[in-house]
Amino acid sequence: MRRFLFEELPAEVSKDEEYQNAKKYSDRQNARITFEKKLVDKFQEFIFDHTEVYRKFTDDPEFKAWLANTLFDNDYDQGAA
């Protein structure tokens, strides 16, 4: 979660075209307003995306087993190397 909040989320907002334009062509206050708007947008996208995946994980036993096996194998094999 920490990585998402302090790396991924700010990176997504920072590269947003509308925010980049606000930084370039507006004052600090207007850039901040745009930043906060984009922060809300990106957070909502994150929640929607992850809710869908979580729902599939909890509702689809085959997907759950596949994901667990795949992630375990990737992690275990990486640690053994």
Buried (B, 14 or more C-beta within 10 A) or exposed (E): EEEEEEEEBBEBBEEBEEBBEBBEEBEEEEBBEBBEBBBEBBBEEBEEEEEEEEEEEEEEEEEEEEBEEEEEEEEEEEEEE
